[in-house]
Amino acid sequence: MSTSHLAERRAVVDAAAALFTNGVISRTGHANLSARLGDDAMLLTIEGQVRDLTVDGLAVVGLDGVVREGDLDPANAEIVAMHAEVYRARPDVGGVIHTHSPHLLAFALANRPLACRYEALLRFGQASDVPVVPWAPRGSTRSVSDIVDAFTASPTHAVLLGNHGVLVAGTGPRQAAALLTVLEEAAEAEINAIALGGARDFPAGALDDVRAAMARVRG
């Protein structure tokens, strides 16, 4: 297989490796990752198992759903639209990752939004609650439409897929993997905090305070 777009391929491979290094992937190693290629195409993992992903494990797929380079596994062909339509709807997105990360999956199974109560979320750009998209058959028109609606109705960079998993978007695949790691930490902490009476919301103005602190450091 051709290894065109080598830099973008390496970014996806790095992102997949980070998921395993950070311990935020399910035991099965299932995920699918993509990276934007210009205005009309993306790289997409060929298979749903991304352990030891290499640069030749990615297909080039048009945002119209047509495979331009490589051979997608039939199971991954089902999720082309889920990635493609996020890129169409959000020009700021350069990388998309779907996983069944264990603690985020708990929120997805409960159909419960993940509240933004962990400071790291603010610092990684997720300054709003992560909404839940109701379950629909994987890759179906209803599922994809609801995902796009969630990504465009608020400034969220992630959505929980009811009874299924999570979808995270970033400026690139590495950034999406970093946010996914922080989201999984937040979900785990929310569950652990129940034993202490539950997590508490930020005080008013917290986001502005964090932005000001970051601006001072960055000059």
Secondary structure, 3 states (H helix, E strand, C coil): CCCCCHHHHHHHHHHHHHHHHCCCCCCCCEEEEEEEECCCEEEEECCCECCCCCHHHEEEEECCCCEEECCCCHHHHCCHHHHHHHHHHCCCCCEEEEECCHHHHHHHHHCCCECCCCHHHHHCCCCCCECEECCCCCCCHHHHHHHHHHHHHCCCCEEEECCCEEEEEECCHHHHHHHHHHHHHHHHHHHHHHHHCCCCCCCCCHHHHHHHHHHHHHC
